Amino acid sequence: MGYALLADLVLLLHAAFIGFVLLGGLLVLRWRPLMWLHVPAVIWGILIEVQGWLCPLTPMENRLRKAAGAQGYDAGFIEHYLAPLIYPAGLTPAIQLVLAALVFLINVMIYALLWRVWRKRSA
């Protein structure tokens, strides 16, 4: 398996993880035990944004791209792939706080819905 393909797989894994952080609570409605994976993932996603940390998947993807002869990138996943689509001027700490708050609010709304559904089922 070539380095470029591995880098693409890491990219897909990264995107899937972000999707899971944002909307994984909807899967919890069907598979309740998944909550034990989703809640820590949400906490991790919020911490990455609030603290300005670099997700470990980003350097892994960069190393694989460089090993394949391509050029890596210095920014984080969100800055490199998503920010140009949404915020062409770049990702600032203030925007990262907004993204973290958005992740938090989306998940609070999903879990509030789940709680109501679970209450109705148990009644």
BELTA-V989231 format. One record per pair of residues at least 12 apart in sequence whose C-alpha atoms are under 10 Angstrom apart, sorted by sequence separation. I is the first residue (numbers start at 1). J is the second residue. D is the distance in whole Angstrom. If there is no record, write none. Layout:
I&J&D + I&J&D
//
This chain:
25&37&10 + 60&72&10 + 61&73&9 + 62&74&8 + 79&91&6 + 83&95&10 + 24&37&9 + 25&38&7 + 59&72&9 + 78&91&8 + 79&92&9 + 24&38&6 + 25&39&8 + 58&72&9 + 59&73&9 + 23&38&9 + 24&39&9 + 58&73&9 + 59&74&9 + 75&90&10 + 76&91&10 + 21&37&10 + 22&38&9 + 58&74&9 + 59&75&10 + 61&77&9 + 75&91&9 + 20&37&10 + 21&38&7 + 24&41&9 + 25&42&9 + 58&75&8 + 59&76&9 + 79&96&10 + 20&38&7 + 21&39&8 + 24&42&9 + 58&76&6 + 59&77&9 + 78&96&9 + 21&40&9 + 22&41&9 + 23&42&10 + 57&76&9 + 58&77&6 + 21&41&6 + 22&42&7 + 56&76&10 + 57&77&8 + 58&78&10 + 17&38&10 + 20&41&8 + 21&42&5 + 54&75&8 + 55&76&7 + 56&77&10 + 20&42&8 + 21&43&9 + 54&76&6 + 55&77&8 + 58&80&10 + 18&41&9 + 21&44&9 + 22&45&9 + 53&76&9 + 54&77&8 + 55&78&10 + 17&41&8 + 18&42&9 + 21&45&7 + 52&76&9 + 54&78&10 + 17&42&10 + 20&45&10 + 21&46&9 + 18&45&8 + 17&45&9 + 49&78&9 + 52&92&10 + 14&55&9 + 52&93&7 + 14&56&10 + 51&93&9 + 14&57&7 + 50&93&8 + 13&57&9 + 14&58&8 + 49&93&8 + 50&94&9 + 52&96&8 + 49&94&10 + 50&95&10 + 51&96&9 + 52&97&9 + 11&57&8 + 49&95&9 + 50&96&6 + 51&97&9 + 10&57&7 + 11&58&8 + 14&61&9 + 49&96&5 + 50&97&6 + 10&58&8 + 48&96&9 + 49&97&6 + 50&98&9 + 11&60&10 + 49&98&9 + 50&99&9 + 51&100&10 + 7&57&10 + 10&60&8 + 11&61&7 + 46&96&9 + 47&97&10 + 49&99&7 + 50&100&6 + 7&58&10 + 10&61&6 + 11&62&10 + 46&97&9 + 49&100&6 + 50&101&9 + 9&61&9 + 10&62&10 + 48&100&8 + 49&101&9 + 7&60&8 + 8&61&8 + 46&99&8 + 47&100&8 + 6&60&10 + 7&61&5 + 10&64&9 + 45&99&10 + 46&100&5 + 49&103&10 + 6&61&8 + 7&62&7 + 45&100&8 + 46&101&8 + 7&63&8 + 8&64&9 + 46&102&9 + 4&61&9 + 7&64&5 + 8&65&9 + 43&100&10 + 46&103&7 + 3&61&9 + 6&64&7 + 7&65&6 + 42&100&10 + 45&103&8 + 46&104&7 + 5&64&9 + 6&65&8 + 7&66&9 + 45&104&9 + 3&63&9 + 4&64&7 + 5&65&9 + 7&67&9 + 18&78&9 + 43&103&9 + 3&64&5 + 4&65&6 + 7&68&9 + 42&103&7 + 43&104&9 + 2&64&9 + 3&65&6 + 4&66&9 + 6&68&9 + 15&77&9 + 42&104&8 + 2&65&10 + 3&66&8 + 4&67&8 + 5&68&9 + 14&77&8 + 15&78&9 + 3&67&6 + 4&68&5 + 14&78&10 + 2&67&9 + 3&68&5 + 4&69&8 + 42&107&8 + 2&68&7 + 3&69&9 + 4&70&8 + 11&77&9 + 15&81&10 + 3&70&10 + 15&82&10 + 39&107&9 + 38&107&10 + 11&81&10 + 39&111&10 + 35&111&10 + 22&102&9 + 23&103&9 + 22&103&6 + 25&106&9 + 26&107&9 + 29&110&9 + 21&103&8 + 22&104&9 + 25&107&7 + 28&110&9 + 29&111&9 + 32&114&9 + 21&104&10 + 22&105&10 + 23&106&8 + 24&107&8 + 25&108&9 + 28&111&9 + 22&106&7 + 23&107&7 + 25&109&9 + 26&110&7 + 29&113&9 + 30&114&10 + 18&103&10 + 21&106&10 + 22&107&7 + 25&110&6 + 26&111&8 + 29&114&6 + 21&107&8 + 24&110&9 + 25&111&7 + 28&114&8 + 29&115&9 + 32&118&10 + 23&110&8 + 26&113&9 + 22&110&10 + 25&113&10 + 26&114&8 + 29&117&8 + 25&114&8 + 29&118&9
//
